[in-house]
Amino acid sequence: MTDPSDADPDPLRAPPGERSVPELLRFGVVNLDKPAGPSSHQVSAWVRDAIDETLATLDPEGPPTRGVAHSGTLDPKVTGCLPTLTGDATRMAQVFLEGAKEYVAVLELHGSPPSDFREVVAEFEGEIYQKPPRKSAVSRRLRTRTVHELDLLEVADRRALLRIRCESGTYVRKLCHDIGLATGGGAHMGHLRRSATDPFDDRDLRTLQDLVDALAWAGDGDDALLREVVRPAEDALAHLPAVTVARSAARSVATGAPVYAPGVIDVDDAAIPAAIRDDASNDSDAPTDTDGDAPTDTDGDAPTDTDGDAPTDRDTDPDPPLAACFTPDGTAVCLGRVVGDPDAENGTVVALERVLL
């Protein structure tokens, strides 16, 4: 007879609202308000060390966080929204590249603003060309980035206050420099604060002191504040289209299997590439022969795949959106991209990018 203690543990986590404090700390996110002075790397190290100290007290037999990951480097002088993933949640760090970022910047003009200053600023809304600055950590090749919104909030003497909502990877310092060139007088970036990183913004930021206090209270048995400061990591996926999968399918994903059609319960429309929607629509409208069978070619040799996994152009869609897969109770399962018809009877629906279990 098999000893129940020898059975493999269930890879699925408890639902987000039912996790213990150690479980929350090992798969959480803090919407951190980065202060001026330390680097993003140093702030992350402080978060990691503080959490690991608490875990050593609350769950000495369990593992430490194994690290944290932030939403994108802010220069030491820059403040604001720095969502930080803890423990196994670091596997989903790529999600912050999928959303937009928002900044409030002071533009220091080198001369008086021109009479058409507002129109000059408006020219930088939309797709722009940028070459990363010399001190950047990426290749300095010309690339495009999208500025979704660019608002001139206030002008006082030689200073202008800008609100910028832009694609991840946009260099605001370079944008300010280019606006200055367009005015004819030059400009540089003064103070900069990040006010949002999708899906988080500055309405519920938490400071390092908030985190340290919450961890101290939790160590003494009161976890109410900690549950406000450290949120389930699933909150970092709120801006992605969702795929709901059966728990049995989620357990298969934990072993590296993709999400197959029988395990799909629901899919947000935004997760389905246009090519797949069009294919599904065409299939439903396709004529059939008198026996009710879909027509084949005259030789009957059209290639098929009994598992429904034959590659099609849908597998090579140039830009299928990143989607997040969840169990019905809201537990994150994986990140991936929809590559097959969710309404099909078989075949792969979601190709995996990151397993989150």
C-alpha positions as CSV (number, residue, x, y, z in Angstrom):
1,M,0.0,0.0,0.0
2,T,1.3,3.4,-0.9
3,D,2.1,5.8,1.9
4,P,0.1,9.1,1.3
5,S,3.1,11.0,2.5
6,D,5.0,9.8,-0.6
7,A,2.5,11.3,-3.0
8,D,3.7,14.2,-5.1
9,P,2.5,17.6,-3.6
10,D,-0.2,19.4,-5.6
11,P,1.6,22.1,-7.7
12,L,-1.3,24.4,-7.5
13,R,-1.2,27.3,-5.0
14,A,-4.1,28.2,-2.8
15,P,-6.4,30.9,-4.2
16,P,-4.9,34.4,-3.8
17,G,-7.1,35.4,-0.9
18,E,-6.4,32.2,1.1
19,R,-2.6,32.1,1.2
20,S,-0.6,32.2,4.4
21,V,1.9,35.0,5.0
22,P,4.9,32.9,3.9
23,E,3.0,31.8,0.7
24,L,2.2,35.5,0.0
25,L,5.7,36.6,0.5
26,R,7.0,33.9,-1.8
27,F,4.6,34.9,-4.6
28,G,3.7,38.5,-4.2
29,V,4.1,42.0,-5.5
30,V,4.7,45.4,-3.8
31,N,3.7,48.6,-5.6
32,L,6.8,50.4,-4.2
33,D,7.4,54.1,-4.1
34,K,11.1,54.3,-5.0
35,P,12.8,57.2,-3.1
36,A,15.5,59.4,-4.6
37,G,19.0,58.3,-3.9
38,P,19.4,54.6,-4.1
39,S,19.5,52.6,-7.3
40,S,16.6,50.3,-8.3
41,H,18.9,47.4,-7.7
42,Q,19.7,48.6,-4.2
43,V,16.0,49.0,-3.4
44,S,15.3,45.5,-4.6
45,A,18.1,44.1,-2.5
46,W,16.6,45.8,0.6
47,V,13.1,44.4,-0.2
48,R,14.6,40.9,-0.6
49,D,16.6,41.0,2.6
50,A,13.7,42.3,4.7
51,I,11.3,39.6,3.4
52,D,13.9,36.9,3.9
53,E,14.4,38.0,7.5
54,T,10.7,37.7,8.2
55,L,10.5,34.3,6.4
56,A,13.3,33.0,8.5
57,T,11.2,33.8,11.6
58,L,7.7,32.7,10.4
59,D,8.8,29.7,8.3
60,P,12.3,28.6,9.2
61,E,11.9,25.3,7.4
62,G,10.9,26.9,4.2
63,P,13.0,28.4,1.4
64,P,13.9,32.1,1.2
65,T,12.4,34.3,-1.6
66,R,15.3,33.4,-4.0
67,G,15.2,37.0,-5.2
68,V,12.9,39.8,-6.3
69,A,12.4,41.6,-9.6
70,H,11.3,45.2,-10.3
71,S,9.3,46.6,-13.2
72,G,12.1,48.5,-14.9
73,T,15.2,50.5,-13.8
74,L,14.8,54.0,-12.5
75,D,17.9,56.2,-12.2
76,P,18.9,56.9,-8.6
77,K,17.5,60.5,-8.7
78,V,14.1,59.3,-10.2
79,T,11.3,58.5,-7.8
80,G,7.9,56.8,-8.0
81,C,6.2,53.6,-9.1
82,L,8.5,50.6,-9.0
83,P,6.3,47.4,-8.7
84,T,8.5,44.7,-7.2
85,L,7.8,41.0,-7.6
86,T,8.9,38.6,-4.8
87,G,10.0,35.0,-4.9
88,D,8.6,32.8,-7.6
89,A,6.7,35.8,-9.0
90,T,9.9,37.0,-10.5
91,R,9.2,34.5,-13.4
92,M,6.5,36.9,-14.6
93,A,8.7,40.0,-14.8
94,Q,8.2,40.2,-18.6
95,V,4.6,41.4,-18.0
96,F,5.8,44.9,-17.2
97,L,7.0,45.1,-20.8
98,E,3.5,44.6,-22.1
99,G,1.9,47.6,-20.6
100,A,2.5,51.4,-20.7
101,K,4.4,53.5,-18.3
102,E,3.5,57.1,-17.2
103,Y,5.8,59.8,-16.0
104,V,5.6,63.4,-14.8
105,A,8.7,65.3,-15.8
106,V,10.0,68.8,-15.4
107,L,11.4,70.1,-18.8
108,E,14.2,72.7,-18.2
109,L,14.2,75.0,-21.2
110,H,17.5,76.7,-22.1
111,G,15.6,79.8,-23.3
112,S,12.2,81.3,-23.3
113,P,9.5,78.9,-24.7
114,P,8.5,79.8,-28.2
115,S,5.0,81.1,-29.0
116,D,4.1,77.7,-30.6
117,F,5.5,75.7,-27.7
118,R,2.3,73.7,-27.1
119,E,2.2,72.7,-30.8
120,V,5.9,71.7,-30.7
121,V,5.3,69.4,-27.7
122,A,2.2,67.9,-29.4
123,E,4.4,66.8,-32.4
124,F,6.0,64.2,-30.1
125,E,2.8,62.3,-29.4
126,G,2.6,59.1,-31.4
127,E,5.4,57.0,-32.8
128,I,8.8,58.5,-32.4
129,Y,12.4,57.5,-33.2
130,Q,14.9,57.2,-30.4
131,K,18.5,56.1,-30.0
132,P,19.3,55.0,-26.4
133,P,21.8,57.3,-24.6
134,R,25.4,56.4,-24.3
135,K,25.1,55.3,-20.7
136,S,22.2,52.9,-21.4
137,A,22.6,49.1,-21.0
138,V,21.1,48.3,-24.4
139,S,22.5,48.5,-27.9
140,R,22.5,52.1,-29.2
141,R,20.6,51.5,-32.4
142,L,17.8,53.7,-33.7
143,R,14.4,52.3,-32.8
144,T,10.8,53.4,-32.6
145,R,8.7,53.9,-29.5
146,T,5.1,55.1,-29.0
147,V,4.2,58.0,-26.9
148,H,0.5,57.4,-26.2
149,E,-0.2,60.7,-24.5
150,L,1.9,63.8,-24.0
151,D,0.2,66.6,-22.0
152,L,1.7,70.0,-21.3
153,L,0.4,70.6,-17.8
154,E,2.0,73.9,-16.9
155,V,4.6,76.4,-18.1
156,A,6.4,78.8,-15.7
157,D,9.2,80.9,-17.0
158,R,11.7,78.4,-18.5
159,R,10.2,75.3,-16.9
160,A,7.4,73.1,-18.3
161,L,5.6,70.3,-16.5
162,L,4.9,67.3,-18.8
163,R,2.8,64.2,-18.3
164,I,4.0,61.4,-20.5
165,R,2.3,58.0,-21.1
166,C,4.5,55.9,-23.3
167,E,5.5,52.5,-24.4
168,S,7.9,50.6,-22.1
169,G,11.5,51.3,-23.1
170,T,11.0,55.0,-23.9
171,Y,13.8,57.2,-22.7
172,V,12.2,60.3,-21.2
173,R,15.5,62.0,-20.8
174,K,16.1,61.7,-24.6
175,L,12.5,62.8,-25.3
176,C,13.1,66.0,-23.3
177,H,16.3,66.6,-25.2
178,D,14.6,66.2,-28.5
179,I,11.7,68.5,-27.6
180,G,14.4,71.1,-26.7
181,L,16.0,70.7,-30.1
182,A,12.6,71.2,-31.7
183,T,12.0,74.5,-29.9
184,G,15.3,75.8,-31.3
185,G,16.7,76.7,-27.9
186,G,17.5,73.4,-26.3
187,A,16.3,71.7,-23.1
188,H,17.0,68.9,-20.6
189,M,15.1,66.8,-18.2
190,G,14.9,68.1,-14.6
191,H,13.0,66.1,-12.0
192,L,11.3,62.9,-13.1
193,R,8.7,60.8,-11.3
194,R,7.1,57.6,-12.6
195,S,3.4,57.8,-11.8
196,A,2.3,54.4,-13.3
197,T,3.5,51.1,-14.6
198,D,0.6,49.1,-15.9
199,P,-1.3,47.7,-14.1
200,F,-0.2,49.8,-11.1
201,D,-0.2,53.5,-10.5
202,D,0.6,56.1,-7.8
203,R,-2.8,55.9,-6.1
204,D,-1.7,53.0,-3.8
205,L,2.0,53.3,-3.6
206,R,3.8,51.9,-0.6
207,T,7.1,53.0,0.8
208,L,10.0,50.9,2.0
209,Q,9.1,52.0,5.6
210,D,5.6,50.7,5.0
211,L,7.0,47.3,4.0
212,V,9.4,47.1,6.9
213,D,6.7,48.0,9.4
214,A,4.2,45.5,7.9
215,L,6.8,42.7,8.1
216,A,7.5,43.6,11.7
217,W,3.8,43.5,12.6
218,A,3.4,40.1,10.7
219,G,6.4,38.7,12.7
220,D,4.4,39.5,15.9
221,G,1.3,37.8,14.6
222,D,-0.6,40.7,13.0
223,D,-0.7,40.4,9.2
224,A,-3.4,42.9,8.4
225,L,-1.0,45.7,7.2
226,L,1.2,43.2,5.4
227,R,-1.7,42.0,3.3
228,E,-2.3,45.6,2.2
229,V,1.4,46.2,1.3
230,V,2.2,42.9,-0.3
231,R,-0.4,41.8,-2.7
232,P,-0.9,38.4,-4.5
233,A,1.3,38.3,-7.6
234,E,-1.8,37.8,-9.7
235,D,-2.4,41.5,-9.3
236,A,0.5,42.1,-11.6
237,L,-1.4,40.3,-14.4
238,A,-4.5,42.4,-14.3
239,H,-3.7,44.3,-17.6
240,L,-3.3,41.1,-19.6
241,P,-6.1,39.2,-21.4
242,A,-7.0,36.1,-19.4
243,V,-7.4,32.4,-20.2
244,T,-9.3,30.3,-17.6
245,V,-8.2,26.6,-17.6
246,A,-9.4,23.6,-15.6
247,R,-7.4,22.6,-12.6
248,S,-6.5,19.3,-14.3
249,A,-5.0,21.2,-17.2
250,A,-3.1,23.5,-14.8
251,R,-1.5,20.5,-13.3
252,S,-0.3,19.3,-16.7
253,V,1.1,22.8,-17.4
254,A,3.2,22.4,-14.2
255,T,5.0,19.6,-15.9
256,G,5.7,21.7,-19.1
257,A,2.7,20.7,-21.2
258,P,0.9,23.4,-23.3
259,V,-2.7,24.3,-22.7
260,Y,-4.8,22.0,-24.9
261,A,-8.4,22.8,-26.1
262,P,-10.2,20.3,-23.7
263,G,-8.7,22.1,-20.7
264,V,-9.9,25.6,-21.7
265,I,-12.9,27.0,-19.9
266,D,-12.9,30.6,-21.1
267,V,-10.8,33.0,-23.1
268,D,-10.9,36.8,-23.2
269,D,-11.5,38.0,-26.8
270,A,-8.4,40.2,-26.5
271,A,-6.2,37.2,-26.1
272,I,-7.3,35.7,-29.5
273,P,-5.3,36.9,-32.5
274,A,-7.4,38.2,-35.4
275,A,-6.1,35.3,-37.7
276,I,-7.5,32.7,-35.3
277,R,-10.9,34.5,-35.0
278,D,-11.1,34.8,-38.8
279,D,-10.2,31.1,-39.3
280,A,-12.8,30.1,-36.8
281,S,-15.4,32.3,-38.5
282,N,-14.5,30.9,-41.9
283,D,-14.7,27.3,-40.6
284,S,-18.2,27.8,-39.2
285,D,-19.3,29.3,-42.6
286,A,-17.7,26.6,-44.7
287,P,-20.0,24.6,-47.0
288,T,-20.3,20.9,-46.4
289,D,-21.1,18.0,-48.7
290,T,-24.3,16.0,-48.5
291,D,-22.9,13.7,-45.8
292,G,-22.2,16.8,-43.6
293,D,-18.4,16.4,-44.0
294,A,-16.1,19.3,-44.7
295,P,-14.9,19.2,-48.3
296,T,-11.4,17.9,-49.1
297,D,-9.3,18.2,-52.2
298,T,-10.1,16.0,-55.2
299,D,-7.4,13.4,-54.4
300,G,-8.4,13.3,-50.7
301,D,-4.7,13.9,-49.8
302,A,-5.0,17.2,-47.9
303,P,-2.6,17.0,-45.0
304,T,-4.3,16.4,-41.6
305,D,-3.1,15.7,-38.1
306,T,-5.2,13.4,-35.9
307,D,-4.2,15.4,-32.8
308,G,-5.3,18.7,-34.3
309,D,-1.8,20.0,-33.9
310,A,-0.8,20.6,-37.5
311,P,1.1,24.0,-37.8
312,T,-0.8,26.8,-39.5
313,D,-0.2,30.5,-40.1
314,R,-1.9,31.1,-36.7
315,D,1.2,29.5,-35.0
316,T,3.4,32.2,-36.6
317,D,1.1,35.2,-36.0
318,P,3.6,38.1,-35.9
319,D,2.2,39.5,-32.7
320,P,-0.2,37.4,-30.7
321,P,-0.8,39.2,-27.3
322,L,0.7,37.8,-24.1
323,A,-2.0,36.2,-22.1
324,A,-2.2,35.0,-18.5
325,C,-3.7,31.6,-17.6
326,F,-5.6,31.1,-14.4
327,T,-7.6,28.4,-12.7
328,P,-11.3,29.2,-11.9
329,D,-10.4,30.3,-8.4
330,G,-7.9,32.9,-9.7
331,T,-4.6,31.1,-9.2
332,A,-2.0,32.1,-11.8
333,V,-0.8,29.1,-13.9
334,C,1.3,30.4,-16.8
335,L,2.0,33.1,-19.3
336,G,1.6,32.2,-23.0
337,R,0.1,33.2,-26.3
338,V,-3.0,31.8,-27.9
339,V,-2.1,29.9,-31.1
340,G,-5.2,27.7,-31.6
341,D,-8.9,27.9,-31.7
342,P,-10.2,27.8,-28.0
343,D,-13.5,26.3,-29.3
344,A,-11.8,23.4,-31.1
345,E,-12.2,19.8,-29.8
346,N,-8.4,19.2,-29.6
347,G,-5.1,20.8,-30.3
348,T,-2.9,23.4,-28.6
349,V,-4.6,26.6,-27.6
350,V,-1.9,28.3,-25.5
351,A,1.8,28.0,-26.2
352,L,3.7,28.4,-23.0
353,E,6.2,31.2,-22.3
354,R,6.5,31.0,-18.5
355,V,5.2,28.5,-16.1
356,L,4.2,30.2,-12.8
357,L,3.5,27.2,-10.6
